[in-house]
Amino acid sequence: MPSQNRVGQINGEILRVLSDRIPKCKDPRINGLLSVVRVDTSGDLSVCKVYVSSFGGGAEIAKGLRSASGYLRRELSHELKLRHTPELEFIVDHSIEEGAKILEKLRMVTREEPS
C-alpha cells in the first residue's frame, strides 16, 4: 500500500494528465468549458474519483466522461507507469457555479447600498 505522500503525488499526476487529455476527447457532450477540480485516489489505487466543473450541462458532461473513461484510462496507463491503472469515477462539482452566484449576489448588495 503506497504512503499518503505517494498517493498525493499520484493524484497530482492524474490531475495533470486528465486536464490535458479531456479537452482532446471527441465526444460532443464534453465541451471546452470543463475543468478538473480535484482528484481523490483510494489507498490501494483501484478507484480514482475525478471532480469536474463546468458551466451548465452537468448530467450530459458526466455521461460523456463516462463514455470516454476507457480512452482516458488508457492515456493514464501510457503516461503513468503504475502496476494497475485506477478505475475512473467522474463526479460533477458545482462549487464554481455556486461561487459565481454568491459573488453576483454580493455585487448586487453593494450596488444597492447607499453611500
Beta strands, then each sheet from edge to edge (+ up, - down):
strand 1: 34-41
strand 2: 47-54
strand 3: 87-92
sheet 1: 1+ 2- 3-
end
